[in-house]
């Protein structure tokens, strides 16, 4: 790695109405360096990149390229590109119906007057130089995802980029494809390109990166050489916990250890269309367990497979110890399983429907839309759960989009409680809501467990997981890497397990 600075960002701040996304953040990238930008959801990674690429305008701070004293003013993505800053996103933004050569050169010059034979020859030279295994005349859509990503990189490199930003480029790639992309990244590094690598895969960071910058809650935690930052320390910095300060929380929860307690749900070798690797899972009556791991570890994909929200591609399921086929969410609902999704707005609420209509939705699906509830029945259901959960709304006929995030979350909980579930899956039920409502939801989960309902609980906040769960399934890179219960359930042990290291004095 060379030591010449190719990019310097100093004191970058950015706020949106009611939200401080970045506060006085510094970031430095060297020539010929692969630099990981790490942080949990909401840490500020995306905002920093969008400031650098001209999508957002910074409120304060300074950006310099190649160590020059003159400040670089980036007002648009085109300004960033002209300054030698290129981005390859997780979702490929090229044209699959065009050839590789056309994708490399499209948008440069007048399309009608391009000498494509010459361009194909030039594209072939670029592909050969970068060791990309495809031909210039091949239609891009027929290439693997890895090759398509590499073509996007080739386009950026041919435009003489000094800084290359790779935003989750490996999320849809298999191991062989990741190896191809990493080979290209190392080649670009040797040519002096500075690469910013954003990923949630820890193994990949330690395989290919030279340095790591960690953000948390919009602020800089620090920049570290990869050799000086063990994985468990990286995780602690991302989570905001110092290892020596971590102690097991004291809490009240129900532990389900009796062998006589029946299993409610079992899965063997379960996999889905969303890249979950085959896994086994079980939960007993009245148990609260949870999936934990960093963002992108596969927590949400796993519970979506358990519920059938994503199409199941393999494995065997037993419900109440009987073989059961789950073809989709409705099958799960018929077996008494409810699911509060991570994306409250996208997958949970129906914005234009009222609070009342949102509450009765799941039960109405089970009953059938050709057998609607009477208005009086629907109002009785809604009134009961508005009071039970303390949902703050002007009336049950208020559109749910008018409610706060915490009250929207309570409405979705009411929806599933109304179905009298035997097993409830809650994915980030307290994200983005106030501390008082968080405590209410945690208390509700423990009460449900005491009443015999099985609950799988997911939260990015480890304290919540320790407070609520009696057993934790630890995930990394979409694999289950451990299971913790009893005295093993400490934050230190969780972090060591995520990092793939044996915890000492945990």
C-alpha positions, 0 to 999 in steps of 0.5 A: 500500500502506498502512503500518498493521500488520494482523498481527504474529507475533513469535518464533514457534517450533514443534517436532515430535518430532525436528524443529524446524519453526520457530525464532524466526520474525517475520512482519508483514503490513500493511493493503492489502498482498499479501505473498508467503511464500516458501521451498523445501520444508521451509522452514516456510511451511506450519507458520507458516500452520498456527500462524496458523490454529490447526491447530498450537499454537505452542511460543513467540512472540506473535501480534497482530491490527491492532497491538493489544498484547493477544496473540491466542490461536488454539487452533482454525481457528474462533478464527482465523476469529473473529479475521478470518483466512481461508484459501483452499487450493489444493484447493477446499473448497466444495461443487460441488453447491450454488449459489454463494450457498449456498457463500458463506453455508453454515455461518452460521446454521440452514440450515432458517431461512435466507431464500435469496431474500434470501441470493441477492440479498446474494450477487449484490451481493457478486459484483458488488462483487468483479467475480466473473463468475458468478451467485448461483444458478449451481451452483458445480461448473459454474464454472471453477476460477478462479471457484470460487477467487474464490467461496471468496475472496468467502466469506472477504471477506464474513465480514469477514476482515482477513487472507486467506491464499491457499495455492497458489491458482493451481496449477491455473489457466490464464493467463486464470484467473490474471489474473481472480484477480489482479484480485480480489486487487488489488481486495481490496488496495484495500479494505484487506485484507492478503493472504498469498500462497503460491506457487512461481511467481516470475513471479506473485510479481513481478506482484502482490506488494508484499513478500516474506518468505523462510524457510529451514530453519524460520528467517527469512531476511528480509523485502524490498520487491519492488522491492529484491529482484531475482529472482536474489537471491530464489532465492539466499536461498531456496537458502541461497547467497550469490552472491559465495560461489558457485563451481563444484564440482570433481567427477568425472563422465562427460561424453557429447559424442561424436556417435557415442554413440546416443540412448536416449530422445527426446521431441518436444512431450511433454505430460501430464495434469498440466499439463506444457507441451509439451517436447523431451527427449533422453538419450544412452547413459551420460549423466547429465542432470538437471532443475533449478528451484525446487519447483513448476517442473515437474521432477517432472511432466516426468519422470513424463511421460517415464516415462508415470506420468501419462497422455501427452496429446501428443508423439512418443517414440523409444526407441533411435531407434525410434518408440515408444508409451508408454501407461503405466509398464509400456510404459516398463519393457518398454523398460528404463526405471526410475523412482524417484518423488519421493514414496517413501512414496506412490508407491515402497514397499509398506509392508506387504510385506517388503524381499524382496518390494519388491525383486523387485516390478518384475521380477515385474511384467515377468514377470507375476504368474501366473509368480511367482519361486520363493522361492529365486530371490527370496531370491537376488535380494534377498540380492545387492542387500542386499549390493551397496547395503549395505541395513541390515535385520534380514532380507530378510523385515522389512517395509520400513516398519520401515527408515529412509528411506535404506534404503527408498530403497536398496530402491527402487533395488535394485528397478530395478537388478534389471530391468537398466535401460538408462535410470533416472530418479531423482527426489529419490533423496537427500531426507531421508537422511543424508549418508553414504547420499547420497554412496553414491547419488551414487557409484552413479549415476556408476558406472551411467553408466560402465557405460552406463546413462543416468540422469536425476537430480533433486535440490533440492540444487544441489550434488548436481546439479552433482556428478552431472550433465553436462547440466542442463535448467532449468525455471521455471513448468512451462517449460524455460527453458534448458539448461546444460553444461560450464563453464556449469554453475555455481550462479550461472548456474543461478540466473540462468537460473531467474530469467530474467536473463542471468548476469554473470560466471557 
